Amino acid sequence: MKPTTWIGITLLIAIIAGVAGYYIGTTTAPTPTTPMPSTTPTSPTYTTPEKVKALFIYVGPIGDAGWTYMHDIGRKFVQELFKDWLETAYVESVKPDEVVRFVDEYVAKGYNVVFTTSFDFMDATYEAAEKYPNVIFFHCSGYRRRENMGTYFADLYQVYYLNGLMAGALTKTGHIGYVAAYLIPEVVRHINAFAIGAKEVGEALGKNITIHVIEIGAWYDPTKARQAADTLVKQYNVDVLAFTEDSTAIPEYAEENKIYVFSHYGPMLKYAPTMTVSGQLVRWEIIYADILIKIKSGVLTPYNLEHVDYWYLLSSGAVDLGADIGDDGNPVLINPLYIDMLKRIEVTDKLTGRKLSVYDLVMERYWQMKAGVTVLPLQFSALTHKYEHIEKITMPWGGLIGTKPYPIAPAFDPFIGPLRGWCLYPSEKATSDYCKGKNPGDIVIIPAGVRLGHADLWNMDYLLDIVVKH
C-alpha cells in the first residue's frame, strides 16, 4: 500500500471517529441546564415538634427523697414552665433490662424525647437510640453517645468539699463516717472532695482526721444504709456522717443518735432537724430546661448529639449547697442552728494566711467556685471539657486597658495538688491514668499546683490517704 493511500485511509477513519464521538457525546452529556448530581451527603431534615413529649425513666422510687426524687422535681418544673408545648410522663423503679420495653411503649404513644436517669441504663439507652433514630435520647451519668443520644450530669464534688470543711470543724473524735452506695468514680470524687475539706479545717484546728468508708452495694437500701451508719458509729467512733445513697435512713439514724450529718441530693433537713448541718442539692431542672428549650428551638436534633455532654458544676446553678428549701423557694445553705457555732470556730485560710471563721471560709470557697461562670459554655460539649481546668488566658484588650488575664476556671477547686492517695482496683480495672499499671493500694501522687481536669475527675479510681475503706 502506498504511503499516500495509508495516510488518506487514516484521515478518513479519524474523521468518522470524531463525528461519531461528537454525536455520542451530545446524546450522553448533560445539557448546560442540567447540573451534575452532587456526591456530597446531605444532613437529614428535622422538623421541630409542635408538642415535645418527654419520657423520664427512673431507677428508683420518686419518694426516695434523693436521686429520683430530685429528677422528678426537675420534671415537674419543666412541665409547669413549658406546659403550653411540653407533655411529660415517667416510670419509676425501672431495671436496666426493662428500659427498651418502656421506650417501645411510649414511642408508640408519640413520645419523641427520652431521659434515662441511671448509669446502669446506658447500654439499654444506646440500644433504644439505635432502634429509634428519629427520637432524641439523653442519658444521665454515662459516656456513650451517638447522633440521637446525648449525655448529661450535675456533679456535687465541690459541694461535698464545702460539707467537709464543716465536718472538720465539728468532729470531736477526728473520725468521720461515709456510707457509699458503690465506689464508682462519681462516689469516689465525692468522698475525696469531702475528705479534702475535712482535712483542711481539721488540720487548722490541730485534729487528726480519718474518713471511714463502708460500701453497701445499693443506691436505695434504707436497711443497709442504717446498718452501715451504726457500724461506723459503734466500731469506728465516728461523730459525723456523710453519704452517697438515696434514702433518708442515715439522717433519721443521725437524729436518733445525736450524730452530725450532711444530707445528700435532696432537701432532707426535715428528717433530722437538729443534727443536719448542711448537705448537697441537685437542681436537674437547670439542665432539663436547657435541653428542652434547645430541642423546641431546633438547636438539638436527633442528628447532632454525638458530642453533647452536659457536665454542670456549682457555677451552673445545677448543684448547690444546702439541705432544705426555704419558704421563698431558695436553698437553705446551712441549718440556722449551726451558723453561730461555725462563726465561733476560727481557722487560718491555707491560701491567704488570713484568720477567719469556718462559716466565712465556707462562704468564701462557695463564691470562689460558684463565680466561675466563664467555664459554663465549656461544660456543654465533650469536645470542650479539656479547657475547663485552664485557670486563665492572657489577651490584649487594646486601648487604655492593655494586656490582662481573663479568668476561665473557678478561682478555687478542691482537686489541686499536692494530693496523695491509693489505688482501689487491679490494673485491668483501672479507669484513671494515675492507677493504670498499678495494683490495689499502690500510691498515687498529684504534684503541687496540678489542677485535675475533667478526664481525671470523671475516671477517679483512688482514695486519698486519710480515707480508710472497711
C-alpha positions as CSV (number, residue, x, y, z in Angstrom):
1,M,0.0,0.0,0.0
2,K,1.3,3.4,-0.9
3,P,2.1,5.8,1.9
4,T,-0.4,8.4,0.4
5,T,-3.1,5.8,0.4
6,W,-2.4,4.9,4.0
7,I,-2.5,8.5,5.1
8,G,-5.8,9.0,3.3
9,I,-7.4,6.0,5.0
10,T,-6.1,7.1,8.4
11,L,-7.6,10.6,8.0
12,L,-10.9,9.1,6.9
13,I,-11.1,6.9,10.0
14,A,-10.2,9.8,12.3
15,I,-12.9,11.9,10.7
16,I,-15.5,9.2,11.1
17,A,-14.5,8.6,14.7
18,G,-14.6,12.2,15.5
19,V,-18.1,12.7,14.0
20,A,-19.3,9.6,15.8
21,G,-17.8,10.8,19.1
22,Y,-19.5,14.1,18.7
23,Y,-22.9,12.6,18.3
24,I,-22.4,10.1,21.1
25,G,-21.3,12.9,23.4
26,T,-24.2,15.1,22.6
27,T,-26.6,12.3,23.4
28,T,-25.0,11.4,26.8
29,A,-23.5,14.5,28.3
30,P,-25.8,16.7,30.4
31,T,-27.0,19.9,28.8
32,P,-25.9,23.2,30.4
33,T,-29.3,23.5,32.1
34,T,-29.0,20.0,33.8
35,P,-26.4,20.2,36.7
36,M,-24.4,17.1,37.6
37,P,-25.8,15.3,40.7
38,S,-23.9,16.1,43.9
39,T,-22.0,13.4,45.7
40,T,-21.9,15.5,49.0
41,P,-24.0,13.8,51.7
42,T,-26.9,15.9,52.9
43,S,-28.0,16.1,56.6
44,P,-31.4,14.7,57.3
45,T,-34.1,17.4,57.7
46,Y,-35.7,17.8,61.1
47,T,-39.0,19.5,61.8
48,T,-39.2,20.7,65.4
49,P,-42.2,19.0,67.0
50,E,-45.2,21.2,67.7
51,K,-45.5,19.3,71.0
52,V,-42.5,17.9,72.8
53,K,-43.4,14.7,74.6
54,A,-40.7,13.7,77.1
55,L,-40.5,10.4,78.9
56,F,-38.4,10.1,82.1
57,I,-37.2,6.6,83.1
58,Y,-36.2,6.5,86.8
59,V,-34.0,3.9,88.6
60,G,-35.7,4.4,92.0
61,P,-39.0,5.5,93.5
62,I,-39.9,9.2,93.3
63,G,-40.4,9.1,97.1
64,D,-36.7,8.2,97.8
65,A,-36.1,11.9,98.9
66,G,-32.7,11.7,97.0
67,W,-31.7,11.0,93.4
68,T,-35.0,10.0,91.8
69,Y,-37.0,12.5,93.9
70,M,-34.8,15.4,92.6
71,H,-35.0,14.2,89.0
72,D,-38.8,14.2,89.3
73,I,-38.7,17.7,90.8
74,G,-36.8,18.7,87.6
75,R,-39.6,17.1,85.5
76,K,-42.3,18.9,87.4
77,F,-40.5,22.2,86.9
78,V,-40.2,21.9,83.2
79,Q,-43.8,20.5,82.9
80,E,-45.2,23.6,84.6
81,L,-42.9,26.1,82.9
82,F,-43.4,24.8,79.4
83,K,-46.9,23.5,79.7
84,D,-48.0,25.2,76.5
85,W,-45.8,22.9,74.4
86,L,-44.5,20.2,76.7
87,E,-46.0,16.9,77.9
88,T,-44.1,14.6,80.3
89,A,-44.5,11.1,81.7
90,Y,-42.4,9.0,84.0
91,V,-41.9,5.4,85.0
92,E,-40.1,4.6,88.3
93,S,-38.1,1.8,89.9
94,V,-37.1,0.5,86.5
95,K,-34.5,-2.3,86.0
96,P,-31.9,-2.0,83.1
97,D,-33.5,-4.8,81.2
98,E,-36.9,-3.0,81.2
99,V,-35.7,0.2,79.6
100,V,-36.2,-0.8,76.0
101,R,-39.7,-2.1,76.7
102,F,-40.8,1.2,78.2
103,V,-39.2,3.1,75.3
104,D,-41.2,0.9,72.9
105,E,-44.4,1.6,74.8
106,Y,-44.0,5.4,74.9
107,V,-42.6,5.9,71.4
108,A,-45.8,4.1,70.2
109,K,-47.7,6.8,72.1
110,G,-45.9,9.5,70.2
111,Y,-43.1,10.4,72.7
112,N,-40.2,12.0,70.9
113,V,-37.7,12.6,73.8
114,V,-36.5,10.1,76.4
115,F,-34.4,10.8,79.5
116,T,-32.9,7.8,81.3
117,T,-31.5,8.5,84.7
118,S,-29.1,5.8,85.8
119,F,-25.6,4.8,84.8
120,D,-26.9,1.2,84.6
121,F,-29.3,2.3,81.8
122,M,-26.5,3.4,79.5
123,D,-26.3,0.4,77.2
124,A,-30.1,-0.1,77.0
125,T,-30.5,3.5,76.2
126,Y,-27.9,3.2,73.4
127,E,-29.8,0.1,72.1
128,A,-33.1,2.0,72.1
129,A,-31.5,5.0,70.4
130,E,-30.3,2.7,67.6
131,K,-33.8,1.3,67.3
132,Y,-35.5,4.8,67.1
133,P,-33.1,7.1,65.2
134,N,-35.6,9.9,64.9
135,V,-36.2,10.1,68.7
136,I,-34.0,12.2,70.9
137,F,-32.4,10.4,73.9
138,F,-30.4,11.8,76.8
139,H,-28.7,9.5,79.3
140,C,-27.6,10.7,82.8
141,S,-24.1,9.9,84.1
142,G,-22.9,7.8,81.2
143,Y,-20.4,8.3,78.4
144,R,-21.8,6.5,75.3
145,R,-23.3,8.9,72.7
146,R,-24.5,8.8,69.1
147,E,-26.3,11.1,66.7
148,N,-29.6,11.0,68.6
149,M,-28.2,10.3,72.1
150,G,-26.5,12.9,74.3
151,T,-25.3,12.7,77.9
152,Y,-25.7,14.9,81.0
153,F,-24.6,15.1,84.6
154,A,-24.6,17.6,87.5
155,D,-21.8,16.8,89.8
156,L,-21.6,17.5,93.5
157,Y,-17.9,17.2,94.4
158,Q,-17.4,20.9,95.0
159,V,-20.3,20.9,97.4
160,Y,-19.0,17.8,99.2
161,Y,-15.8,19.8,99.8
162,L,-17.8,22.6,101.5
163,N,-19.6,20.0,103.6
164,G,-16.1,18.6,104.5
165,L,-15.0,22.0,105.8
166,M,-17.9,22.0,108.3
167,A,-17.4,18.3,109.2
168,G,-13.7,19.0,110.1
169,A,-14.8,21.9,112.3
170,L,-17.5,19.9,114.2
171,T,-15.9,16.5,114.8
172,K,-14.5,15.9,118.3
173,T,-13.1,12.5,117.7
174,G,-11.5,13.2,114.3
175,H,-13.3,10.1,113.0
176,I,-15.8,10.8,110.2
177,G,-18.1,8.2,108.6
178,Y,-19.1,7.9,105.0
179,V,-21.7,5.5,103.6
180,A,-21.2,4.8,99.9
181,A,-23.6,3.1,97.5
182,Y,-20.9,2.0,95.1
183,L,-17.2,3.0,94.8
184,I,-17.6,4.2,91.2
185,P,-15.7,7.3,90.1
186,E,-18.7,9.6,90.9
187,V,-18.8,8.5,94.5
188,V,-15.0,8.3,94.9
189,R,-14.9,12.0,93.8
190,H,-17.5,12.8,96.5
191,I,-15.5,11.0,99.2
192,N,-12.2,12.6,98.3
193,A,-13.6,16.1,98.0
194,F,-15.3,15.7,101.4
195,A,-12.0,14.4,102.8
196,I,-10.0,17.3,101.4
197,G,-12.4,19.8,103.1
198,A,-12.4,17.9,106.4
199,K,-8.6,17.7,106.5
200,E,-8.2,21.4,105.6
201,V,-10.1,22.6,108.6
202,G,-9.2,19.7,110.9
203,E,-5.5,20.3,110.5
204,A,-6.0,24.0,111.0
205,L,-7.6,23.1,114.4
206,G,-5.0,20.5,115.3
207,K,-7.1,17.5,114.6
208,N,-6.0,14.2,113.1
209,I,-8.8,13.4,110.6
210,T,-9.7,10.0,109.3
211,I,-12.6,9.2,106.9
212,H,-14.1,5.8,107.4
213,V,-16.0,4.4,104.3
214,I,-18.4,1.5,104.1
215,E,-19.7,0.4,100.7
216,I,-23.3,-1.0,100.8
217,G,-23.7,-2.1,97.2
218,A,-27.1,-0.4,96.6
219,W,-28.3,3.0,95.6
220,Y,-31.5,2.7,97.6
221,D,-31.5,0.3,100.6
222,P,-32.5,2.0,103.8
223,T,-31.8,-1.1,105.9
224,K,-28.2,-1.5,104.7
225,A,-27.6,2.3,104.9
226,R,-28.7,2.3,108.6
227,Q,-26.7,-0.7,109.4
228,A,-23.6,0.9,107.9
229,A,-24.1,4.1,109.8
230,D,-24.5,2.1,113.0
231,T,-21.3,0.2,112.4
232,L,-19.4,3.4,111.7
233,V,-20.6,5.0,114.9
234,K,-20.1,2.0,117.2
235,Q,-17.0,0.4,115.8
236,Y,-15.0,3.4,114.5
237,N,-16.1,6.1,116.8
238,V,-17.3,8.5,114.1
239,D,-19.3,11.5,115.3
240,V,-20.1,12.9,111.8
241,L,-21.8,11.1,108.9
242,A,-22.0,11.8,105.2
243,F,-23.2,9.6,102.4
244,T,-23.9,8.9,98.7
245,E,-27.1,6.8,99.0
246,D,-30.6,7.8,98.1
247,S,-32.7,7.1,101.2
248,T,-33.3,9.2,104.4
249,A,-32.2,6.3,106.6
250,I,-28.9,7.9,107.6
251,P,-30.3,11.4,108.6
252,E,-33.0,9.6,110.6
253,Y,-30.4,7.4,112.3
254,A,-28.3,10.5,113.0
255,E,-31.2,12.4,114.6
256,E,-31.9,9.5,116.9
257,N,-28.3,9.0,117.9
258,K,-27.2,12.7,118.0
259,I,-24.6,12.4,115.3
260,Y,-23.9,15.4,113.0
261,V,-25.0,14.6,109.4
262,F,-24.8,16.0,105.9
263,S,-27.7,15.1,103.7
264,H,-27.4,14.0,100.1
265,Y,-29.1,15.2,96.8
266,G,-32.4,16.3,98.2
267,P,-33.7,18.6,101.0
268,M,-33.5,16.2,103.9
269,L,-33.4,18.6,106.8
270,K,-36.9,17.7,108.0
271,Y,-35.8,14.1,108.6
272,A,-33.0,15.3,111.0
273,P,-33.9,18.8,112.0
274,T,-31.4,19.2,114.9
275,M,-28.5,17.2,113.5
276,T,-28.4,18.0,109.8
277,V,-25.7,20.7,109.4
278,S,-25.9,21.1,105.6
279,G,-25.8,18.9,102.5
280,Q,-25.9,19.0,98.7
281,L,-28.8,19.9,96.5
282,V,-29.0,19.0,92.8
283,R,-31.2,21.1,90.5
284,W,-31.8,18.9,87.5
285,E,-34.4,21.4,86.2
286,I,-31.5,23.7,85.1
287,I,-30.3,21.0,82.7
288,Y,-33.7,19.7,81.7
289,A,-34.9,23.2,80.9
290,D,-31.8,23.9,78.8
291,I,-32.1,20.7,76.8
292,L,-35.8,21.0,76.2
293,I,-35.6,24.7,75.1
294,K,-32.9,23.7,72.6
295,I,-35.0,20.8,71.3
296,K,-38.0,23.1,70.9
297,S,-36.0,25.7,69.1
298,G,-34.3,23.2,66.8
299,V,-30.8,23.6,68.2
300,L,-30.6,20.0,69.4
301,T,-31.9,17.4,67.0
302,P,-31.8,13.6,66.5
303,Y,-28.8,14.2,64.2
304,N,-26.3,16.2,66.2
305,L,-26.0,14.9,69.7
306,E,-22.8,12.8,69.4
307,H,-20.7,15.4,71.3
308,V,-23.4,16.8,73.6
309,D,-22.3,16.1,77.2
310,Y,-23.5,18.4,80.0
311,W,-21.1,18.4,83.0
312,Y,-22.6,21.1,85.2
313,L,-21.0,22.1,88.5
314,L,-21.6,24.8,91.2
315,S,-21.2,27.7,88.8
316,S,-24.1,26.5,86.6
317,G,-26.7,26.6,89.3
318,A,-27.5,22.9,88.7
319,V,-26.0,22.0,92.1
320,D,-26.0,23.9,95.3
321,L,-25.0,23.8,98.9
322,G,-27.9,23.1,101.4
323,A,-30.2,20.6,103.0
324,D,-33.5,22.4,102.7
325,I,-35.7,24.6,100.5
326,G,-36.8,27.8,102.3
327,D,-40.3,29.3,102.2
328,D,-39.0,31.6,99.4
329,G,-38.1,28.6,97.2
330,N,-34.3,29.1,97.6
331,P,-31.8,26.7,99.2
332,V,-31.1,27.0,102.9
333,L,-27.3,26.7,102.6
334,I,-26.6,25.9,106.3
335,N,-29.0,24.8,109.0
336,P,-29.6,28.0,111.0
337,L,-28.9,26.0,114.2
338,Y,-25.2,25.8,113.2
339,I,-24.4,29.2,111.8
340,D,-23.4,30.8,115.1
341,M,-21.4,27.7,116.1
342,L,-19.4,27.8,112.8
343,K,-18.9,31.5,113.2
344,R,-17.3,30.9,116.6
345,I,-14.7,28.5,115.3
346,E,-11.7,30.3,113.8
347,V,-9.1,29.0,111.4
348,T,-6.3,30.3,109.2
349,D,-7.0,30.2,105.4
350,K,-4.3,28.0,103.9
351,L,-4.3,30.0,100.7
352,T,-4.1,33.5,102.1
353,G,-2.9,33.2,105.7
354,R,-5.9,35.2,106.8
355,K,-7.7,34.3,110.0
356,L,-11.5,33.9,109.6
357,S,-14.4,31.8,110.9
358,V,-15.2,28.4,109.4
359,Y,-18.5,29.9,108.4
360,D,-16.8,32.7,106.5
361,L,-14.3,30.2,105.0
362,V,-17.2,28.1,103.7
363,M,-18.9,31.1,102.1
364,E,-15.6,32.4,100.6
365,R,-14.9,29.0,98.9
366,Y,-18.6,28.8,97.9
367,W,-18.4,32.0,96.0
368,Q,-14.9,31.3,94.6
369,M,-16.3,28.2,92.9
370,K,-19.8,29.5,92.1
371,A,-18.4,32.6,90.4
372,G,-16.6,30.6,87.7
373,V,-19.3,31.3,85.1
374,T,-16.8,31.6,82.2
375,V,-16.4,27.9,82.2
376,L,-20.2,27.2,81.7
377,P,-20.1,27.1,77.8
378,L,-17.3,24.6,78.0
379,Q,-19.4,22.2,80.2
380,F,-21.9,21.6,77.3
381,S,-19.7,19.5,75.0
382,A,-17.4,16.6,75.2
383,L,-15.2,18.4,72.7
384,T,-14.5,21.3,75.1
385,H,-14.2,19.7,78.6
386,K,-10.4,19.7,78.2
387,Y,-10.5,23.5,78.5
388,E,-12.4,23.7,81.8
389,H,-9.4,23.4,84.1
390,I,-7.5,26.2,82.4
391,E,-7.3,28.9,85.1
392,K,-6.9,31.9,82.7
393,I,-5.7,33.0,79.4
394,T,-3.9,36.3,78.7
395,M,-5.3,38.5,76.0
396,P,-4.9,42.1,74.7
397,W,-7.9,44.3,75.4
398,G,-6.4,47.2,73.5
399,G,-6.9,50.9,74.1
400,L,-6.1,52.1,77.6
401,I,-6.7,48.7,79.2
402,G,-3.7,46.8,77.7
403,T,-3.0,43.1,78.2
404,K,-4.9,41.5,81.0
405,P,-5.6,37.9,82.2
406,Y,-9.0,36.5,81.5
407,P,-10.2,34.0,84.2
408,I,-11.8,30.8,83.0
409,A,-11.9,28.1,85.7
410,P,-13.2,29.0,89.1
411,A,-10.7,30.7,91.4
412,F,-10.6,27.6,93.6
413,D,-11.1,23.9,93.2
414,P,-10.6,21.1,95.8
415,F,-8.6,18.9,93.4
416,I,-5.4,20.9,93.1
417,G,-2.2,19.2,94.3
418,P,-0.4,18.3,96.3
419,L,-2.6,15.3,96.9
420,R,-1.7,11.7,97.9
421,G,-3.9,8.6,97.6
422,W,-4.0,4.9,96.9
423,C,-5.4,2.9,94.0
424,L,-8.6,0.9,94.6
425,Y,-8.6,-1.7,91.9
426,P,-6.3,-4.0,89.9
427,S,-4.7,-2.5,86.8
428,E,-7.1,-4.2,84.4
429,K,-10.0,-2.4,86.1
430,A,-8.2,1.0,86.5
431,T,-10.0,3.9,84.9
432,S,-7.6,6.8,85.6
433,D,-4.1,7.3,84.2
434,Y,-2.9,7.5,87.8
435,C,-3.7,3.9,88.5
436,K,-3.1,2.1,85.2
437,G,-0.3,-0.4,85.5
438,K,-0.7,-0.3,89.3
439,N,-2.0,-2.7,92.0
440,P,-4.6,-2.0,94.7
441,G,-3.0,0.0,97.5
442,D,-0.3,1.5,95.3
443,I,0.4,5.1,95.9
444,V,-1.0,8.0,93.8
445,I,0.7,11.4,93.9
446,I,-0.8,14.6,92.5
447,P,2.1,17.2,92.4
448,A,1.7,20.6,94.0
449,G,-0.1,23.1,91.7
450,V,-1.5,20.4,89.3
451,R,-5.2,21.0,88.8
452,L,-7.2,17.9,87.8
453,G,-9.1,18.2,84.6
454,H,-12.4,16.7,83.5
455,A,-11.0,13.3,82.5
456,D,-9.1,13.0,85.8
457,L,-12.2,13.7,87.8
458,W,-14.5,11.6,85.6
459,N,-12.2,8.5,85.9
460,M,-11.1,8.9,89.5
461,D,-10.4,5.4,91.0
462,Y,-8.2,6.1,94.0
463,L,-9.0,7.2,97.6
464,L,-6.9,9.8,99.4
465,D,-4.5,8.7,102.1
466,I,-6.8,9.8,105.0
467,V,-9.6,7.6,103.7
468,V,-10.0,4.0,105.1
469,K,-12.3,1.5,103.4
470,H,-13.8,-1.1,105.7
